[in-house]
Amino acid sequence: MATLNLDPYPAFFLTLVERSIHTVLARLQTRTDGSISEEERALILNVLDYGLAVQEIWSTSRGLVMATVPLMEQTSYWDDWLLFLERALTMSKLQQDREVEAELLYRRGVFEQLRTDLQKADQDFSKSASIFLMLGDNLKAARALNRQAYVARLRQDFSSALTLVEQATSLLSPHQSEQGYSAFVRGVVAFDQRDWVQAEIWLRRSLDIWTHHGDQRMVARSLCNLGPALQVQQRYPEALVCYQEAEKVLAMLGDHIQLALTRMNMGIVYSLTDENHLALSLFQQAEPIFRGEQATLYLAQLYNNLGFCYRRLQQWEAAQAAYEQSIVHYKALGNRPRLANAMDGLGLALAGLNLHDQAVTIWKEALTILASLPVDPGVERVRAGLVERLSGVYPG
């Protein structure tokens, strides 16, 4: 009895697809800068559009999938990459290829984190870590746990963040480079808890680890992370040096998201030192990149910084518009402490426009939000400012 051929492509066509995959893979393997050109992106997605449709050539498609996923984060077209990840995940599950499944869950979690879909990111990092542990790959399990810890930090769940970091470091030897990410998470948790000294210690440790391992991309990111810990201590020249060094490396690597983030941070320093026009220029360079990638957290921060800068220039209507955008994004994130802070800024912009009744309404709403939060130095600082505003003091 004849059997039906359920394969959608004839054998000769599959051979052509496999050859194309091998060609693209060989091309990727010659690159040393960790980036993908627009032409390569189109080629990869095109050949895998066919390759991921057929189980019979998974062993070939798998190689290109695994070579591509580490490079995706630095490129644009996140929607395209997410669709690719979904298809590759489906195929990896059909093939019961747990190693690829775990890697793709991790990479999808990275995109979800960047998109600030923190619940999904947390789930994917957790699943990835569990599979890697089952496979006996402690390094990749630690990597996923570290990223899950960072997501917990973004959700302001500091206890969980530190617990996950401890789990990650327990899987690592003292000299593995992933210790750098563990130190980074500890540093940003300390930063959020306003322990500037400990934040600087941990972030410098992270920088030292990545420098020792010669990972230029992570060195640049570590410099970006160290900058805020210095600027809150009013060590502005040191912070600017960090950002300027990072900017050079990130521009060379083509890491446009981190480059935009670095420029935003440089703009903050300039706004704090009353060089507001320089700050605005840097913020405006970063905005279209964050908007294009739907980077909600970075957009929320950027618009809040724009509001502050316009306020310093007494451009009240522009400040109002910026703060309103920041509030929209912080509401989407569910980040209530930063939402209240942006509302405080909006109230000041409204007061600058002599719309005092509207300002008072906004400040009262912000105080209500803060009343539902645990006592925290950052929350208390915003609350004290709001109480001062409501007493009739409206600093510009």
C-alpha positions in Angstrom: 0.0 0.0 0.0 1.4 3.4 -1.0 1.9 6.0 1.8 1.1 9.6 1.4 4.0 12.1 1.4 3.0 14.7 3.9 6.2 16.7 3.4 5.2 20.0 1.7 8.4 20.2 -0.3 9.9 17.6 -2.8 13.3 16.2 -2.0 15.2 18.2 -4.5 13.9 21.4 -3.0 14.8 20.3 0.5 18.3 19.8 -0.7 18.4 23.3 -2.0 17.1 24.6 1.3 19.8 22.7 3.2 22.5 24.0 1.0 21.2 27.5 1.5 21.3 27.0 5.3 24.8 25.7 5.2 25.9 28.8 3.1 24.3 31.3 5.5 25.7 29.5 8.5 29.2 29.5 7.0 28.9 33.2 6.4 27.8 33.9 10.0 30.7 31.9 11.3 33.2 34.2 9.6 31.9 37.2 11.5 33.9 38.3 14.5 31.9 41.4 15.7 28.9 39.6 17.0 26.5 41.5 14.7 24.1 40.7 11.8 23.8 42.9 8.8 20.4 43.7 7.3 21.2 41.4 4.3 22.1 38.5 6.6 19.0 39.0 8.7 16.8 38.7 5.6 18.8 35.6 4.4 18.4 33.9 7.8 14.7 34.5 8.1 14.1 33.5 4.5 16.0 30.2 4.5 14.6 29.3 8.0 11.1 30.1 6.8 11.4 26.9 4.8 13.8 25.1 7.1 11.5 25.3 10.1 8.6 24.0 8.1 10.0 20.5 7.8 11.0 18.2 10.5 13.3 16.1 8.3 15.9 18.8 8.0 15.9 19.9 11.7 19.4 18.7 12.2 20.5 21.2 9.5 18.2 24.1 10.6 19.2 23.6 14.2 22.7 24.7 13.5 21.7 28.0 12.0 19.1 28.6 14.8 21.8 28.1 17.5 24.2 30.3 15.6 21.6 33.1 15.1 20.0 33.4 18.5 23.0 34.9 20.4 23.1 37.7 17.8 19.5 38.8 17.7 19.4 41.1 20.8 21.6 43.7 19.1 19.5 44.0 16.0 16.3 45.7 15.1 13.1 44.0 13.9 12.3 42.4 17.2 8.8 41.3 16.0 10.4 39.3 13.2 12.8 37.6 15.6 10.0 36.8 18.1 8.0 35.1 15.3 11.2 33.2 14.4 11.7 32.1 18.0 8.1 30.9 18.2 8.5 28.7 15.1 11.8 27.4 16.2 10.5 26.6 19.7 7.6 24.7 18.2 10.0 22.6 16.1 12.4 22.0 19.0 9.5 20.6 21.0 8.4 18.4 18.1 11.9 17.1 17.9 12.2 16.7 21.7 15.4 18.8 21.4 15.6 20.0 25.0 18.9 21.8 24.6 17.6 24.0 21.8 14.2 24.5 23.6 16.0 25.7 26.7 18.1 28.1 24.7 15.2 29.5 22.8 13.2 30.0 26.0 16.1 32.0 27.3 16.3 34.1 24.2 12.6 34.7 24.1 12.8 35.8 27.8 15.4 38.4 26.8 13.1 39.9 24.2 10.2 39.8 26.7 12.3 41.5 29.3 13.3 44.2 26.8 9.6 44.6 25.8 8.9 44.8 29.6 6.6 41.8 29.5 8.1 40.8 32.8 5.7 38.0 33.8 6.3 36.1 30.6 10.1 36.8 30.8 10.1 35.4 34.4 8.3 32.2 33.2 10.6 31.6 30.3 13.8 32.2 32.3 12.5 29.8 35.0 11.7 27.1 32.4 15.0 27.6 30.7 17.0 27.2 33.9 15.0 24.1 34.9 15.8 22.4 31.5 19.4 23.3 31.6 19.7 21.9 35.1 18.1 18.7 34.0 20.6 18.6 31.1 23.5 19.1 33.6 24.5 22.5 32.0 25.1 24.5 35.2 26.6 27.5 33.4 23.5 28.1 31.2 21.2 27.4 34.1 23.0 30.0 36.1 22.7 32.4 33.1 18.9 32.0 33.0 18.6 32.3 36.8 20.6 35.6 36.7 18.3 37.0 34.1 15.3 35.9 36.1 16.9 37.7 39.1 17.2 40.8 37.0 13.5 40.6 36.1 12.7 40.3 39.8 14.7 43.5 40.4 12.7 45.3 37.7 9.6 44.2 39.5 11.1 45.6 42.7 11.0 42.1 44.3 14.5 42.5 45.8 14.3 39.4 48.0 13.5 37.1 45.1 16.2 38.8 43.0 18.9 38.1 45.6 17.7 34.6 46.2 17.9 33.8 42.5 21.4 35.3 42.3 22.5 33.1 45.1 21.2 30.1 43.3 23.0 31.2 40.1 26.4 31.7 41.9 26.1 28.4 43.6 26.2 26.8 40.1 29.3 28.7 39.0 33.0 28.4 39.7 34.6 31.6 41.1 36.3 32.5 37.8 33.5 32.0 35.3 32.4 35.1 33.4 28.8 34.7 34.4 29.8 35.8 37.9 29.9 39.3 36.3 26.2 39.3 35.7 25.5 38.1 39.3 27.6 41.0 40.6 25.6 43.3 38.2 22.3 42.2 39.7 23.5 42.7 43.2 24.7 46.1 42.2 21.5 47.3 40.7 19.5 45.9 43.6 21.7 47.9 46.0 21.2 51.0 43.7 17.4 50.6 43.9 17.7 50.3 47.7 19.8 53.6 47.7 22.9 52.0 49.0 25.2 53.9 46.7 28.5 52.5 48.2 27.5 48.9 47.9 26.1 49.5 44.4 29.4 51.0 43.3 31.3 48.1 44.8 29.3 45.4 43.1 29.1 47.2 39.8 32.9 47.7 39.8 33.3 44.0 40.5 31.1 43.3 37.5 33.2 45.6 35.3 36.4 43.9 36.5 35.1 40.4 35.7 34.0 41.3 32.2 37.3 43.2 31.6 39.3 40.2 32.7 37.4 38.0 30.3 37.8 40.4 27.4 34.1 40.7 26.6 33.9 44.2 25.1 30.1 44.3 24.9 29.7 43.5 28.5 32.5 45.9 29.5 30.5 48.6 27.8 27.3 47.6 29.5 29.1 47.5 32.8 30.4 51.0 32.3 26.8 52.1 31.5 25.6 50.5 34.8 28.4 52.0 36.9 27.6 55.6 35.6 24.4 56.0 37.6 26.0 54.8 40.8 28.6 57.6 40.4 26.2 60.3 39.3 23.9 59.9 42.3 27.0 60.6 44.4 27.4 63.8 42.3 30.6 62.4 40.8 29.5 63.7 37.4 32.9 63.9 35.5 33.5 60.2 36.5 30.1 59.2 35.3 30.5 61.0 32.0 33.8 59.2 31.4 32.0 55.9 31.9 29.3 56.8 29.4 31.7 58.2 26.8 33.9 55.0 26.9 30.8 52.8 26.7 29.5 54.9 23.8 32.6 54.3 21.7 32.5 50.5 22.1 28.7 50.2 21.6 28.9 52.4 18.4 31.6 50.1 17.1 29.6 47.0 18.0 26.3 48.3 16.5 24.4 47.7 19.8 21.9 50.4 19.1 19.6 49.8 22.1 22.4 50.0 24.7 23.9 52.9 22.8 20.6 54.8 23.1 20.5 53.9 26.8 24.0 55.2 27.2 23.1 58.5 25.5 20.0 58.8 27.7 22.2 58.4 30.8 24.7 61.0 29.5 21.8 63.3 29.0 20.8 62.9 32.6 24.2 64.0 33.7 24.1 67.1 31.5 20.6 68.0 32.8 21.9 67.7 36.4 24.8 70.1 35.5 22.4 72.6 33.8 23.6 71.8 30.3 20.0 71.3 29.3 20.3 71.8 25.5 23.0 69.1 25.4 20.8 66.8 27.4 17.8 67.4 25.1 19.9 66.5 22.1 20.9 63.2 23.6 17.4 62.4 24.7 16.0 63.1 21.3 18.6 60.8 19.7 17.5 58.0 22.0 13.7 58.4 21.7 13.1 57.0 18.2 15.2 53.9 18.9 13.3 53.1 22.1 10.0 53.8 20.4 10.8 51.7 17.4 11.6 48.7 19.6 8.7 49.3 22.0 11.1 49.4 24.9 8.5 50.5 27.4 10.7 50.9 30.5 13.3 52.9 28.7 10.6 55.1 27.1 9.1 55.8 30.6 12.5 56.8 31.9 13.3 58.9 28.8 10.0 60.9 28.9 10.5 61.5 32.7 14.0 62.8 32.0 12.7 65.0 29.1 10.0 66.4 31.5 12.7 67.3 34.0 14.8 68.9 31.4 12.0 71.0 29.9 11.0 72.0 33.4 14.5 73.3 34.0 14.2 75.4 30.8 10.7 76.5 32.0 9.2 75.0 28.8 6.1 74.0 30.7 3.9 72.7 27.9 6.7 70.5 26.6 7.3 69.3 30.2 3.6 68.5 30.6 3.5 66.4 27.4 6.7 64.5 28.3 5.5 63.7 31.9 2.1 62.5 30.5 3.9 60.1 28.2 6.1 58.9 31.1 2.9 58.3 33.1 1.3 56.3 30.3 4.3 54.0 30.1 4.8 53.6 33.9 1.1 52.6 34.2 1.6 50.0 31.6 4.6 48.6 33.5 2.7 48.7 36.8 5.7 50.5 38.4 3.9 52.5 41.1 6.9 54.2 42.7 8.1 55.6 39.4 4.6 56.4 38.3 4.1 58.6 41.5 7.4 60.3 40.8 6.4 61.1 37.2 3.0 62.4 38.5 4.9 64.7 40.9 6.8 66.1 37.8 3.6 66.5 35.9 2.1 68.5 38.8 5.1 70.8 38.8 4.7 71.4 35.1 1.0 72.2 35.6 1.9 74.5 38.4 4.3 76.2 36.0 1.4 76.8 33.7 -0.6 78.3 36.6 -3.0 75.3 36.5 -2.7 74.9 40.3 -6.0 73.0 40.8 -5.0 70.4 38.3 -1.6 70.1 39.9 -3.1 69.6 43.4 -5.3 66.8 42.0 -2.4 65.0 40.4 -0.3 65.3 43.6 -3.1 63.9 45.7 -3.5 61.0 43.4 0.3 60.3 43.6 0.1 60.4 47.4 -2.7 57.8 47.3 -0.5 55.6 45.2 2.4 55.9 47.6 0.2 55.2 50.6 -0.3 51.6 49.3 3.4 50.9 49.0 5.9 49.5 51.6 8.0 52.1 53.4 11.2 52.7 51.4 13.7 55.5 51.2 12.9 56.3 47.6 9.2 56.2 48.2 9.6 58.4 51.3 11.6 61.0 49.3 8.8 61.3 46.7 6.2 61.4 49.4 8.0 64.2 51.3 8.2 66.2 48.1 4.5 65.8 47.4 3.6 66.9 50.9 5.7 69.9 50.4 4.0 70.7 47.1 0.6 70.4 48.7 1.6 72.8 51.4 2.0 75.5 48.7 5.6 75.2 47.7 6.0 74.8 43.9 9.7 74.6 43.0 10.3 74.7 39.2 
